[in-house]
Every structure is written in structure tokens, then in C-alpha cells.
Amino acid sequence: MQQFKVSGMSCGHCVRAVTQAIQALEQTARVEVDLAAGLVRVEGNLDAAQIQAAIREEGYEIAPA
């Protein structure tokens, strides 16, 4: 499972946007979002660069956690 620090997430819409962006690349990816900690965990076959690009495209800042 890969983990990333994502800033700018604050609500359910943010969770949906991040989850849908990742699952658009891999439908079966498991995505966990912890709003309080600002963490996104992804389990699947995507590499870190793909995940980071998808989340950045939604307008969030992201870095490996």
C-alpha cells in the first residue's frame, strides 16, 4: 500500500474527487482517505507517479508520506 500526504482536502467532496481520480486509472484500486491527517493510501497496481499526477490534476498538493 502506498501512502501520500495530500494538502487541501477538507470535505466529502474532496474524498470523492481523489478517490474517483485514482479509480479512473484503476477501477479496482482501494483508496483510503484520512481527512484529519491529510493522508491518502492506495492499494493497487498504479505506480506513485500515476497516483500523484491524478491527485494533482484534481487541484491538490501531494507528496510521499
PQR file of N, CA, C, O and H, with PARSE charges and radii, in Angstrom:
ATOM      1  N   MET A   1       0.854  -1.180   0.000 -0.4000 1.5000
ATOM      2  CA  MET A   1       0.000   0.000   0.000 -0.0000 2.0000
ATOM      3  C   MET A   1       0.895   1.236   0.000  0.5500 1.7000
ATOM      4  O   MET A   1       1.841   1.339   0.781 -0.5500 1.4000
ATOM      5  N   GLN A   2       0.577   2.162  -0.885 -0.4000 1.5000
ATOM      6  CA  GLN A   2       1.327   3.410  -0.966 -0.0000 2.0000
ATOM      7  C   GLN A   2       0.597   4.483  -0.164  0.5500 1.7000
ATOM      8  O   GLN A   2      -0.632   4.500  -0.101 -0.5500 1.4000
ATOM      9  H   GLN A   2      -0.192   2.078  -1.519  0.4000 1.0000
ATOM     10  N   GLN A   3       1.369   5.372   0.444 -0.4000 1.5000
ATOM     11  CA  GLN A   3       0.775   6.417   1.271 -0.0000 2.0000
ATOM     12  C   GLN A   3       1.320   7.773   0.843  0.5500 1.7000
ATOM     13  O   GLN A   3       2.511   7.919   0.567 -0.5500 1.4000
ATOM     14  H   GLN A   3       2.368   5.358   0.393  0.4000 1.0000
ATOM     15  N   PHE A   4       0.429   8.766   0.790 -0.4000 1.5000
ATOM     16  CA  PHE A   4       0.801  10.102   0.353 -0.0000 2.0000
ATOM     17  C   PHE A   4       0.221  11.146   1.290  0.5500 1.7000
ATOM     18  O   PHE A   4      -0.858  10.963   1.854 -0.5500 1.4000
ATOM     19  H   PHE A   4      -0.539   8.648   1.014  0.4000 1.0000
ATOM     20  N   LYS A   5       0.949  12.242   1.450 -0.4000 1.5000
ATOM     21  CA  LYS A   5       0.474  13.399   2.209 -0.0000 2.0000
ATOM     22  C   LYS A   5      -0.166  14.345   1.204  0.5500 1.7000
ATOM     23  O   LYS A   5       0.493  14.805   0.272 -0.5500 1.4000
ATOM     24  H   LYS A   5       1.825  12.391   0.993  0.4000 1.0000
ATOM     25  N   VAL A   6      -1.453  14.636   1.392 -0.4000 1.5000
ATOM     26  CA  VAL A   6      -2.192  15.481   0.455 -0.0000 2.0000
ATOM     27  C   VAL A   6      -2.749  16.682   1.212  0.5500 1.7000
ATOM     28  O   VAL A   6      -3.448  16.519   2.212 -0.5500 1.4000
ATOM     29  H   VAL A   6      -1.988  14.262   2.150  0.4000 1.0000
ATOM     30  N   SER A   7      -2.442  17.882   0.738 -0.4000 1.5000
ATOM     31  CA  SER A   7      -2.964  19.076   1.406 -0.0000 2.0000
ATOM     32  C   SER A   7      -4.087  19.686   0.577  0.5500 1.7000
ATOM     33  O   SER A   7      -4.099  19.594  -0.650 -0.5500 1.4000
ATOM     34  H   SER A   7      -1.874  18.014  -0.075  0.4000 1.0000
ATOM     35  N   GLY A   8      -5.020  20.304   1.272 -0.4000 1.5000
ATOM     36  CA  GLY A   8      -6.140  20.964   0.621 -0.0000 2.0000
ATOM     37  C   GLY A   8      -7.442  20.184   0.680  0.5500 1.7000
ATOM     38  O   GLY A   8      -8.477  20.684   0.239 -0.5500 1.4000
ATOM     39  H   GLY A   8      -5.010  20.378   2.269  0.4000 1.0000
ATOM     40  N   MET A   9      -7.412  18.968   1.216 -0.4000 1.5000
ATOM     41  CA  MET A   9      -8.644  18.176   1.341 -0.0000 2.0000
ATOM     42  C   MET A   9      -9.357  18.575   2.629  0.5500 1.7000
ATOM     43  O   MET A   9      -8.734  18.682   3.686 -0.5500 1.4000
ATOM     44  H   MET A   9      -6.571  18.562   1.574  0.4000 1.0000
ATOM     45  N   SER A  10     -10.686  18.796   2.530 -0.4000 1.5000
ATOM     46  CA  SER A  10     -11.387  19.237   3.737 -0.0000 2.0000
ATOM     47  C   SER A  10     -12.791  18.667   3.901  0.5500 1.7000
ATOM     48  O   SER A  10     -13.423  18.888   4.935 -0.5500 1.4000
ATOM     49  H   SER A  10     -11.191  18.709   1.672  0.4000 1.0000
ATOM     50  N   CYS A  11     -13.297  17.932   2.897 -0.4000 1.5000
ATOM     51  CA  CYS A  11     -14.694  17.508   2.987 -0.0000 2.0000
ATOM     52  C   CYS A  11     -14.943  16.237   2.181  0.5500 1.7000
ATOM     53  O   CYS A  11     -14.036  15.691   1.551 -0.5500 1.4000
ATOM     54  H   CYS A  11     -12.784  17.753   2.058  0.4000 1.0000
ATOM     55  N   GLY A  12     -16.176  15.786   2.217 -0.4000 1.5000
ATOM     56  CA  GLY A  12     -16.563  14.593   1.479 -0.0000 2.0000
ATOM     57  C   GLY A  12     -16.363  14.732  -0.022  0.5500 1.7000
ATOM     58  O   GLY A  12     -16.029  13.759  -0.698 -0.5500 1.4000
ATOM     59  H   GLY A  12     -16.912  16.229   2.728  0.4000 1.0000
ATOM     60  N   HIS A  13     -16.566  15.941  -0.548 -0.4000 1.5000
ATOM     61  CA  HIS A  13     -16.338  16.167  -1.975 -0.0000 2.0000
ATOM     62  C   HIS A  13     -14.877  15.908  -2.317  0.5500 1.7000
ATOM     63  O   HIS A  13     -14.576  15.317  -3.354 -0.5500 1.4000
ATOM     64  H   HIS A  13     -16.838  16.731   0.001  0.4000 1.0000
ATOM     65  N   CYS A  14     -13.969  16.347  -1.452 -0.4000 1.5000
ATOM     66  CA  CYS A  14     -12.538  16.125  -1.674 -0.0000 2.0000
ATOM     67  C   CYS A  14     -12.230  14.629  -1.698  0.5500 1.7000
ATOM     68  O   CYS A  14     -11.478  14.155  -2.550 -0.5500 1.4000
ATOM     69  H   CYS A  14     -14.213  16.828  -0.610  0.4000 1.0000
ATOM     70  N   VAL A  15     -12.810  13.902  -0.768 -0.4000 1.5000
ATOM     71  CA  VAL A  15     -12.606  12.451  -0.706 -0.0000 2.0000
ATOM     72  C   VAL A  15     -13.084  11.806  -2.004  0.5500 1.7000
ATOM     73  O   VAL A  15     -12.383  10.974  -2.581 -0.5500 1.4000
ATOM     74  H   VAL A  15     -13.420  14.287  -0.076  0.4000 1.0000
ATOM     75  N   ARG A  16     -14.263  12.184  -2.458 -0.4000 1.5000
ATOM     76  CA  ARG A  16     -14.811  11.634  -3.717 -0.0000 2.0000
ATOM     77  C   ARG A  16     -13.926  11.979  -4.904  0.5500 1.7000
ATOM     78  O   ARG A  16     -13.653  11.126  -5.748 -0.5500 1.4000
ATOM     79  H   ARG A  16     -14.832  12.859  -1.990  0.4000 1.0000
ATOM     80  N   ALA A  17     -13.475  13.234  -4.972 -0.4000 1.5000
ATOM     81  CA  ALA A  17     -12.660  13.679  -6.105 -0.0000 2.0000
ATOM     82  C   ALA A  17     -11.362  12.885  -6.188  0.5500 1.7000
ATOM     83  O   ALA A  17     -10.975  12.432  -7.265 -0.5500 1.4000
ATOM     84  H   ALA A  17     -13.697  13.927  -4.286  0.4000 1.0000
ATOM     85  N   VAL A  18     -10.692  12.716  -5.055 -0.4000 1.5000
ATOM     86  CA  VAL A  18      -9.433  11.972  -5.025 -0.0000 2.0000
ATOM     87  C   VAL A  18      -9.678  10.496  -5.346  0.5500 1.7000
ATOM     88  O   VAL A  18      -8.956   9.904  -6.149 -0.5500 1.4000
ATOM     89  H   VAL A  18     -11.007  13.083  -4.179  0.4000 1.0000
ATOM     90  N   THR A  19     -10.678   9.914  -4.728 -0.4000 1.5000
ATOM     91  CA  THR A  19     -10.990   8.500  -4.959 -0.0000 2.0000
ATOM     92  C   THR A  19     -11.338   8.251  -6.419  0.5500 1.7000
ATOM     93  O   THR A  19     -10.828   7.307  -7.024 -0.5500 1.4000
ATOM     94  H   THR A  19     -11.264  10.395  -4.076  0.4000 1.0000
ATOM     95  N   GLN A  20     -12.187   9.074  -6.985 -0.4000 1.5000
ATOM     96  CA  GLN A  20     -12.597   8.887  -8.377 -0.0000 2.0000
ATOM     97  C   GLN A  20     -11.444   9.105  -9.346  0.5500 1.7000
ATOM     98  O   GLN A  20     -11.360   8.419 -10.365 -0.5500 1.4000
ATOM     99  H   GLN A  20     -12.601   9.840  -6.494  0.4000 1.0000
ATOM    100  N   ALA A  21     -10.555  10.047  -9.047 -0.4000 1.5000
ATOM    101  CA  ALA A  21      -9.408  10.294  -9.921 -0.0000 2.0000
ATOM    102  C   ALA A  21      -8.506   9.061  -9.989  0.5500 1.7000
ATOM    103  O   ALA A  21      -8.020   8.697 -11.060 -0.5500 1.4000
ATOM    104  H   ALA A  21     -10.623  10.604  -8.219  0.4000 1.0000
ATOM    105  N   ILE A  22      -8.288   8.428  -8.846 -0.4000 1.5000
ATOM    106  CA  ILE A  22      -7.441   7.234  -8.810 -0.0000 2.0000
ATOM    107  C   ILE A  22      -8.158   6.056  -9.454  0.5500 1.7000
ATOM    108  O   ILE A  22      -7.563   5.318 -10.240 -0.5500 1.4000
ATOM    109  H   ILE A  22      -8.683   8.725  -7.976  0.4000 1.0000
ATOM    110  N   GLN A  23      -9.422   5.879  -9.125 -0.4000 1.5000
ATOM    111  CA  GLN A  23     -10.160   4.740  -9.672 -0.0000 2.0000
ATOM    112  C   GLN A  23     -10.479   4.901 -11.159  0.5500 1.7000
ATOM    113  O   GLN A  23     -10.844   3.923 -11.811 -0.5500 1.4000
ATOM    114  H   GLN A  23      -9.905   6.478  -8.486  0.4000 1.0000
ATOM    115  N   ALA A  24     -10.352   6.102 -11.706 -0.4000 1.5000
ATOM    116  CA  ALA A  24     -10.490   6.285 -13.150 -0.0000 2.0000
ATOM    117  C   ALA A  24      -9.312   5.625 -13.870  0.5500 1.7000
ATOM    118  O   ALA A  24      -9.434   5.205 -15.021 -0.5500 1.4000
ATOM    119  H   ALA A  24     -10.056   6.897 -11.176  0.4000 1.0000
ATOM    120  N   LEU A  25      -8.174   5.539 -13.183 -0.4000 1.5000
ATOM    121  CA  LEU A  25      -6.993   4.892 -13.755 -0.0000 2.0000
ATOM    122  C   LEU A  25      -6.995   3.390 -13.503  0.5500 1.7000
ATOM    123  O   LEU A  25      -6.553   2.609 -14.345 -0.5500 1.4000
ATOM    124  H   LEU A  25      -8.075   5.880 -12.248  0.4000 1.0000
ATOM    125  N   GLU A  26      -7.495   2.997 -12.341 -0.4000 1.5000
ATOM    126  CA  GLU A  26      -7.579   1.574 -11.981 -0.0000 2.0000
ATOM    127  C   GLU A  26      -8.845   1.377 -11.148  0.5500 1.7000
ATOM    128  O   GLU A  26      -8.885   1.727  -9.969 -0.5500 1.4000
ATOM    129  H   GLU A  26      -7.854   3.632 -11.657  0.4000 1.0000
ATOM    130  N   GLN A  27      -9.866   0.816 -11.772 -0.4000 1.5000
ATOM    131  CA  GLN A  27     -11.173   0.680 -11.116 -0.0000 2.0000
ATOM    132  C   GLN A  27     -11.117  -0.100  -9.814  0.5500 1.7000
ATOM    133  O   GLN A  27     -11.884   0.181  -8.893 -0.5500 1.4000
ATOM    134  H   GLN A  27      -9.833   0.531 -12.730  0.4000 1.0000
ATOM    135  N   THR A  28     -10.227  -1.069  -9.723 -0.4000 1.5000
ATOM    136  CA  THR A  28     -10.186  -1.927  -8.542 -0.0000 2.0000
ATOM    137  C   THR A  28      -9.242  -1.418  -7.454  0.5500 1.7000
ATOM    138  O   THR A  28      -9.077  -2.076  -6.426 -0.5500 1.4000
ATOM    139  H   THR A  28      -9.603  -1.297 -10.471  0.4000 1.0000
ATOM    140  N   ALA A  29      -8.626  -0.266  -7.664 -0.4000 1.5000
ATOM    141  CA  ALA A  29      -7.724   0.282  -6.647 -0.0000 2.0000
ATOM    142  C   ALA A  29      -8.512   0.552  -5.366  0.5500 1.7000
ATOM    143  O   ALA A  29      -9.639   1.047  -5.404 -0.5500 1.4000
ATOM    144  H   ALA A  29      -8.760   0.269  -8.499  0.4000 1.0000
ATOM    145  N   ARG A  30      -7.899   0.218  -4.237 -0.4000 1.5000
ATOM    146  CA  ARG A  30      -8.503   0.512  -2.934 -0.0000 2.0000
ATOM    147  C   ARG A  30      -7.926   1.840  -2.444  0.5500 1.7000
ATOM    148  O   ARG A  30      -6.709   1.986  -2.326 -0.5500 1.4000
ATOM    149  H   ARG A  30      -6.984  -0.184  -4.206  0.4000 1.0000
ATOM    150  N   VAL A  31      -8.786   2.788  -2.165 -0.4000 1.5000
ATOM    151  CA  VAL A  31      -8.359   4.129  -1.765 -0.0000 2.0000
ATOM    152  C   VAL A  31      -8.913   4.430  -0.379  0.5500 1.7000
ATOM    153  O   VAL A  31     -10.113   4.297  -0.138 -0.5500 1.4000
ATOM    154  H   VAL A  31      -9.774   2.669  -2.261  0.4000 1.0000
ATOM    155  N   GLU A  32      -8.037   4.832   0.525 -0.4000 1.5000
ATOM    156  CA  GLU A  32      -8.438   5.250   1.873 -0.0000 2.0000
ATOM    157  C   GLU A  32      -7.986   6.692   2.056  0.5500 1.7000
ATOM    158  O   GLU A  32      -6.826   7.019   1.807 -0.5500 1.4000
ATOM    159  H   GLU A  32      -7.062   4.940   0.330  0.4000 1.0000
ATOM    160  N   VAL A  33      -8.897   7.552   2.490 -0.4000 1.5000
ATOM    161  CA  VAL A  33      -8.576   8.958   2.709 -0.0000 2.0000
ATOM    162  C   VAL A  33      -8.802   9.292   4.176  0.5500 1.7000
ATOM    163  O   VAL A  33      -9.877   9.040   4.720 -0.5500 1.4000
ATOM    164  H   VAL A  33      -9.840   7.286   2.692  0.4000 1.0000
ATOM    165  N   ASP A  34      -7.785   9.861   4.811 -0.4000 1.5000
ATOM    166  CA  ASP A  34      -7.878  10.320   6.197 -0.0000 2.0000
ATOM    167  C   ASP A  34      -7.806  11.843   6.166  0.5500 1.7000
ATOM    168  O   ASP A  34      -6.719  12.420   6.121 -0.5500 1.4000
ATOM    169  H   ASP A  34      -6.912  10.067   4.369  0.4000 1.0000
ATOM    170  N   LEU A  35      -8.969  12.490   6.191 -0.4000 1.5000
ATOM    171  CA  LEU A  35      -9.008  13.953   6.106 -0.0000 2.0000
ATOM    172  C   LEU A  35      -8.247  14.618   7.244  0.5500 1.7000
ATOM    173  O   LEU A  35      -7.500  15.570   7.016 -0.5500 1.4000
ATOM    174  H   LEU A  35      -9.852  12.021   6.228  0.4000 1.0000
ATOM    175  N   ALA A  36      -8.427  14.131   8.457 -0.4000 1.5000
ATOM    176  CA  ALA A  36      -7.797  14.754   9.626 -0.0000 2.0000
ATOM    177  C   ALA A  36      -6.277  14.750   9.520  0.5500 1.7000
ATOM    178  O   ALA A  36      -5.624  15.729   9.882 -0.5500 1.4000
ATOM    179  H   ALA A  36      -9.034  13.358   8.643  0.4000 1.0000
ATOM    180  N   ALA A  37      -5.718  13.654   9.027 -0.4000 1.5000
ATOM    181  CA  ALA A  37      -4.265  13.534   8.911 -0.0000 2.0000
ATOM    182  C   ALA A  37      -3.748  14.027   7.563  0.5500 1.7000
ATOM    183  O   ALA A  37      -2.544  14.216   7.390 -0.5500 1.4000
ATOM    184  H   ALA A  37      -6.248  12.860   8.732  0.4000 1.0000
ATOM    185  N   GLY A  38      -4.653  14.234   6.609 -0.4000 1.5000
ATOM    186  CA  GLY A  38      -4.237  14.644   5.272 -0.0000 2.0000
ATOM    187  C   GLY A  38      -3.519  13.540   4.522  0.5500 1.7000
ATOM    188  O   GLY A  38      -2.605  13.803   3.740 -0.5500 1.4000
ATOM    189  H   GLY A  38      -5.631  14.079   6.749  0.4000 1.0000
ATOM    190  N   LEU A  39      -3.935  12.296   4.762 -0.4000 1.5000
ATOM    191  CA  LEU A  39      -3.274  11.154   4.136 -0.0000 2.0000
ATOM    192  C   LEU A  39      -4.192  10.439   3.158  0.5500 1.7000
ATOM    193  O   LEU A  39      -5.400  10.335   3.368 -0.5500 1.4000
ATOM    194  H   LEU A  39      -4.677  12.083   5.398  0.4000 1.0000
ATOM    195  N   VAL A  40      -3.587   9.950   2.088 -0.4000 1.5000
ATOM    196  CA  VAL A  40      -4.279   9.102   1.124 -0.0000 2.0000
ATOM    197  C   VAL A  40      -3.454   7.833   0.988  0.5500 1.7000
ATOM    198  O   VAL A  40      -2.250   7.886   0.738 -0.5500 1.4000
ATOM    199  H   VAL A  40      -2.605  10.035   1.917  0.4000 1.0000
ATOM    200  N   ARG A  41      -4.113   6.692   1.154 -0.4000 1.5000
ATOM    201  CA  ARG A  41      -3.460   5.393   0.990 -0.0000 2.0000
ATOM    202  C   ARG A  41      -4.094   4.704  -0.208  0.5500 1.7000
ATOM    203  O   ARG A  41      -5.314   4.702  -0.370 -0.5500 1.4000
ATOM    204  H   ARG A  41      -5.091   6.649   1.357  0.4000 1.0000
ATOM    205  N   VAL A  42      -3.240   4.118  -1.047 -0.4000 1.5000
ATOM    206  CA  VAL A  42      -3.728   3.470  -2.261 -0.0000 2.0000
ATOM    207  C   VAL A  42      -3.129   2.080  -2.361  0.5500 1.7000
ATOM    208  O   VAL A  42      -1.916   1.896  -2.258 -0.5500 1.4000
ATOM    209  H   VAL A  42      -2.249   4.119  -0.915  0.4000 1.0000
ATOM    210  N   GLU A  43      -4.006   1.102  -2.563 -0.4000 1.5000
ATOM    211  CA  GLU A  43      -3.566  -0.268  -2.795 -0.0000 2.0000
ATOM    212  C   GLU A  43      -4.027  -0.659  -4.192  0.5500 1.7000
ATOM    213  O   GLU A  43      -5.217  -0.609  -4.505 -0.5500 1.4000
ATOM    214  H   GLU A  43      -4.991   1.251  -2.646  0.4000 1.0000
ATOM    215  N   GLY A  44      -3.076  -1.044  -5.019 -0.4000 1.5000
ATOM    216  CA  GLY A  44      -3.391  -1.424  -6.392 -0.0000 2.0000
ATOM    217  C   GLY A  44      -2.119  -1.535  -7.202  0.5500 1.7000
ATOM    218  O   GLY A  44      -1.026  -1.668  -6.652 -0.5500 1.4000
ATOM    219  H   GLY A  44      -2.110  -1.084  -4.765  0.4000 1.0000
ATOM    220  N   ASN A  45      -2.269  -1.478  -8.514 -0.4000 1.5000
ATOM    221  CA  ASN A  45      -1.134  -1.670  -9.415 -0.0000 2.0000
ATOM    222  C   ASN A  45      -0.580  -0.380  -9.996  0.5500 1.7000
ATOM    223  O   ASN A  45       0.317  -0.426 -10.837 -0.5500 1.4000
ATOM    224  H   ASN A  45      -3.157  -1.370  -8.962  0.4000 1.0000
ATOM    225  N   LEU A  46      -1.085   0.758  -9.574 -0.4000 1.5000
ATOM    226  CA  LEU A  46      -0.597   2.038 -10.080 -0.0000 2.0000
ATOM    227  C   LEU A  46       0.743   2.378  -9.442  0.5500 1.7000
ATOM    228  O   LEU A  46       0.996   2.040  -8.286 -0.5500 1.4000
ATOM    229  H   LEU A  46      -1.814   0.796  -8.891  0.4000 1.0000
ATOM    230  N   ASP A  47       1.606   3.057 -10.217 -0.4000 1.5000
ATOM    231  CA  ASP A  47       2.853   3.497  -9.600 -0.0000 2.0000
ATOM    232  C   ASP A  47       2.641   4.881  -8.982  0.5500 1.7000
ATOM    233  O   ASP A  47       1.639   5.547  -9.246 -0.5500 1.4000
ATOM    234  H   ASP A  47       1.401   3.331 -11.156  0.4000 1.0000
ATOM    235  N   ALA A  48       3.592   5.294  -8.166 -0.4000 1.5000
ATOM    236  CA  ALA A  48       3.457   6.544  -7.411 -0.0000 2.0000
ATOM    237  C   ALA A  48       3.256   7.745  -8.327  0.5500 1.7000
ATOM    238  O   ALA A  48       2.467   8.635  -8.010 -0.5500 1.4000
ATOM    239  H   ALA A  48       4.405   4.754  -7.952  0.4000 1.0000
ATOM    240  N   ALA A  49       3.956   7.783  -9.456 -0.4000 1.5000
ATOM    241  CA  ALA A  49       3.840   8.921 -10.370 -0.0000 2.0000
ATOM    242  C   ALA A  49       2.424   9.042 -10.929  0.5500 1.7000
ATOM    243  O   ALA A  49       1.910  10.152 -11.072 -0.5500 1.4000
ATOM    244  H   ALA A  49       4.596   7.060  -9.714  0.4000 1.0000
ATOM    245  N   GLN A  50       1.795   7.923 -11.243 -0.4000 1.5000
ATOM    246  CA  GLN A  50       0.423   7.947 -11.761 -0.0000 2.0000
ATOM    247  C   GLN A  50      -0.545   8.482 -10.708  0.5500 1.7000
ATOM    248  O   GLN A  50      -1.424   9.289 -11.013 -0.5500 1.4000
ATOM    249  H   GLN A  50       2.213   7.022 -11.127  0.4000 1.0000
ATOM    250  N   ILE A  51      -0.377   8.030  -9.478 -0.4000 1.5000
ATOM    251  CA  ILE A  51      -1.250   8.470  -8.385 -0.0000 2.0000
ATOM    252  C   ILE A  51      -1.068   9.962  -8.129  0.5500 1.7000
ATOM    253  O   ILE A  51      -2.043  10.702  -8.002 -0.5500 1.4000
ATOM    254  H   ILE A  51       0.337   7.375  -9.231  0.4000 1.0000
ATOM    255  N   GLN A  52       0.182  10.394  -8.055 -0.4000 1.5000
ATOM    256  CA  GLN A  52       0.459  11.805  -7.803 -0.0000 2.0000
ATOM    257  C   GLN A  52      -0.112  12.686  -8.906  0.5500 1.7000
ATOM    258  O   GLN A  52      -0.692  13.733  -8.618 -0.5500 1.4000
ATOM    259  H   GLN A  52       0.974   9.793  -8.158  0.4000 1.0000
ATOM    260  N   ALA A  53       0.040  12.281 -10.160 -0.4000 1.5000
ATOM    261  CA  ALA A  53      -0.485  13.071 -11.280 -0.0000 2.0000
ATOM    262  C   ALA A  53      -2.007  13.170 -11.214  0.5500 1.7000
ATOM    263  O   ALA A  53      -2.568  14.239 -11.453 -0.5500 1.4000
ATOM    264  H   ALA A  53       0.511  11.430 -10.394  0.4000 1.0000
ATOM    265  N   ALA A  54      -2.674  12.070 -10.893 -0.4000 1.5000
ATOM    266  CA  ALA A  54      -4.139  12.066 -10.819 -0.0000 2.0000
ATOM    267  C   ALA A  54      -4.631  13.002  -9.721  0.5500 1.7000
ATOM    268  O   ALA A  54      -5.606  13.728  -9.916 -0.5500 1.4000
ATOM    269  H   ALA A  54      -2.218  11.202 -10.698  0.4000 1.0000
ATOM    270  N   ILE A  55      -3.967  12.990  -8.575 -0.4000 1.5000
ATOM    271  CA  ILE A  55      -4.387  13.840  -7.459 -0.0000 2.0000
ATOM    272  C   ILE A  55      -4.066  15.306  -7.744  0.5500 1.7000
ATOM    273  O   ILE A  55      -4.867  16.187  -7.433 -0.5500 1.4000
ATOM    274  H   ILE A  55      -3.175  12.401  -8.416  0.4000 1.0000
ATOM    275  N   ARG A  56      -2.901  15.571  -8.333 -0.4000 1.5000
ATOM    276  CA  ARG A  56      -2.560  16.957  -8.698 -0.0000 2.0000
ATOM    277  C   ARG A  56      -3.553  17.520  -9.709  0.5500 1.7000
ATOM    278  O   ARG A  56      -3.915  18.695  -9.645 -0.5500 1.4000
ATOM    279  H   ARG A  56      -2.250  14.856  -8.587  0.4000 1.0000
ATOM    280  N   GLU A  57      -3.988  16.683 -10.635 -0.4000 1.5000
ATOM    281  CA  GLU A  57      -4.950  17.118 -11.653 -0.0000 2.0000
ATOM    282  C   GLU A  57      -6.264  17.575 -11.018  0.5500 1.7000
ATOM    283  O   GLU A  57      -6.976  18.402 -11.586 -0.5500 1.4000
ATOM    284  H   GLU A  57      -3.694  15.729 -10.688  0.4000 1.0000
ATOM    285  N   GLU A  58      -6.581  17.036  -9.842 -0.4000 1.5000
ATOM    286  CA  GLU A  58      -7.785  17.452  -9.115 -0.0000 2.0000
ATOM    287  C   GLU A  58      -7.555  18.737  -8.321  0.5500 1.7000
ATOM    288  O   GLU A  58      -8.492  19.268  -7.724 -0.5500 1.4000
ATOM    289  H   GLU A  58      -6.002  16.364  -9.381  0.4000 1.0000
ATOM    290  N   GLY A  59      -6.314  19.245  -8.307 -0.4000 1.5000
ATOM    291  CA  GLY A  59      -6.029  20.520  -7.663 -0.0000 2.0000
ATOM    292  C   GLY A  59      -5.431  20.443  -6.275  0.5500 1.7000
ATOM    293  O   GLY A  59      -5.412  21.442  -5.556 -0.5500 1.4000
ATOM    294  H   GLY A  59      -5.553  18.814  -8.792  0.4000 1.0000
ATOM    295  N   TYR A  60      -4.942  19.277  -5.881 -0.4000 1.5000
ATOM    296  CA  TYR A  60      -4.373  19.107  -4.544 -0.0000 2.0000
ATOM    297  C   TYR A  60      -2.856  18.978  -4.621  0.5500 1.7000
ATOM    298  O   TYR A  60      -2.312  18.495  -5.614 -0.5500 1.4000
ATOM    299  H   TYR A  60      -4.957  18.465  -6.465  0.4000 1.0000
ATOM    300  N   GLU A  61      -2.183  19.415  -3.559 -0.4000 1.5000
ATOM    301  CA  GLU A  61      -0.740  19.230  -3.430 -0.0000 2.0000
ATOM    302  C   GLU A  61      -0.499  17.852  -2.833  0.5500 1.7000
ATOM    303  O   GLU A  61      -1.217  17.433  -1.924 -0.5500 1.4000
ATOM    304  H   GLU A  61      -2.626  19.806  -2.752  0.4000 1.0000
ATOM    305  N   ILE A  62       0.506  17.145  -3.338 -0.4000 1.5000
ATOM    306  CA  ILE A  62       0.749  15.780  -2.872 -0.0000 2.0000
ATOM    307  C   ILE A  62       2.238  15.509  -2.771  0.5500 1.7000
ATOM    308  O   ILE A  62       3.029  15.997  -3.578 -0.5500 1.4000
ATOM    309  H   ILE A  62       1.088  17.485  -4.076  0.4000 1.0000
ATOM    310  N   ALA A  63       2.611  14.723  -1.766 -0.4000 1.5000
ATOM    311  CA  ALA A  63       3.992  14.287  -1.573 -0.0000 2.0000
ATOM    312  C   ALA A  63       3.962  12.907  -0.925  0.5500 1.7000
ATOM    313  O   ALA A  63       2.992  12.558  -0.253 -0.5500 1.4000
ATOM    314  H   ALA A  63       1.968  14.326  -1.110  0.4000 1.0000
ATOM    315  N   PRO A  64       5.023  12.116  -1.124 -0.5600 1.5000
ATOM    316  CA  PRO A  64       5.077  10.823  -0.424  0.2800 2.0000
ATOM    317  C   PRO A  64       5.036  11.061   1.086  0.5500 1.7000
ATOM    318  O   PRO A  64       5.626  12.023   1.577 -0.5500 1.4000
ATOM    319  N   ALA A  65       4.354  10.207   1.809 -0.4000 1.5000
ATOM    320  CA  ALA A  65       4.253  10.362   3.272 -0.0000 2.0000
ATOM    321  C   ALA A  65       5.274   9.490   3.967  0.5500 1.7000
ATOM    322  O   ALA A  65       5.346   9.482   5.195 -0.5500 1.4000
ATOM    323  H   ALA A  65       3.875   9.426   1.409  0.4000 1.0000
TER
END
